[in-house]
Amino acid sequence: MSQPKKYPVAMTLRLQEQVADEIEDIAFTLNLSKASFIRRSIRRAIEFARQHELPLIDKLVKKALKP
């Protein structure tokens, strides 16, 4: 039998009711818990930011620092 994963950090999210309902609906459709869906979504958002958003900021910072 597999053991459940332990997550050492807990966070509280203050969400609008509509967003919470959307999370619940999508998690149910994907057969995930709400927590699993949120963890997965955060991982994807972080990866997206690293690939697409941070390089843009790096370019702007480099441009601003050039004399």
Backbone torsions as a table, in degrees:
resi	resn	phi	psi	omega
1	MET	NA	136.3	-179.9
2	SER	-81.6	148.7	178.9
3	GLN	-94.4	145.1	178.4
4	PRO	-67.1	147.2	177.6
5	LYS	-71.8	147.7	176.4
6	LYS	-108.9	132.6	179.6
7	TYR	-111.8	119.4	-171.8
8	PRO	-78.1	-10.3	-177.3
9	VAL	-121.0	134.0	176.0
10	ALA	-115.4	144.8	178.7
11	MET	-133.4	151.2	174.7
12	THR	-109.6	129.7	177.6
13	LEU	-110.0	132.2	174.4
14	ARG	-101.8	107.6	-174.5
15	LEU	-117.7	152.0	171.1
16	GLN	-68.4	151.1	-176.9
17	GLU	-58.7	-37.8	-179.9
18	GLN	-62.7	-41.3	179.4
19	VAL	-65.9	-42.9	178.6
20	ALA	-61.5	-39.3	177.6
21	ASP	-65.5	-40.7	177.9
22	GLU	-63.2	-43.3	178.1
23	ILE	-59.5	-46.1	-179.5
24	GLU	-62.2	-43.3	-179.8
25	ASP	-63.7	-47.1	-178.1
26	ILE	-68.3	-42.4	178.6
27	ALA	-59.8	-42.4	178.8
28	PHE	-62.5	-45.0	-179.9
29	THR	-61.2	-38.2	-179.5
30	LEU	-86.8	1.7	-179.6
31	ASN	59.4	43.1	177.9
32	LEU	-120.8	157.9	169.5
33	SER	-73.9	161.2	177.4
34	LYS	-60.7	-40.4	-179.8
35	ALA	-63.5	-42.8	178.9
36	SER	-63.4	-42.3	179.1
37	PHE	-62.9	-42.7	-179.9
38	ILE	-65.8	-43.0	177.8
39	ARG	-60.3	-44.1	179.8
40	ARG	-63.1	-43.5	-179.3
41	SER	-64.2	-41.0	178.7
42	ILE	-64.8	-43.1	177.8
43	ARG	-58.2	-44.4	180.0
44	ARG	-65.4	-40.0	179.2
45	ALA	-64.9	-39.5	178.1
46	ILE	-64.2	-45.7	179.3
47	GLU	-62.0	-43.0	178.4
48	PHE	-60.7	-45.5	-179.9
49	ALA	-61.7	-41.8	179.3
50	ARG	-64.1	-38.6	-176.4
51	GLN	-81.0	-34.6	-169.6
52	HIS	-117.1	-37.0	-173.7
53	GLU	-91.4	-44.4	-178.9
54	LEU	-63.2	-39.1	176.5
55	PRO	-60.1	-34.0	177.5
56	LEU	-66.5	-41.3	178.7
57	ILE	-65.4	-41.8	178.2
58	ASP	-58.0	-42.4	179.3
59	LYS	-64.5	-42.6	179.3
60	LEU	-64.9	-40.7	179.4
61	VAL	-66.0	-45.2	179.3
62	LYS	-61.3	-41.0	179.3
63	LYS	-64.4	-40.4	-179.5
64	ALA	-69.4	-29.6	-176.8
65	LEU	-83.0	-17.4	-179.8
66	LYS	-71.1	137.2	179.0
67	PRO	-71.9	NA	NA
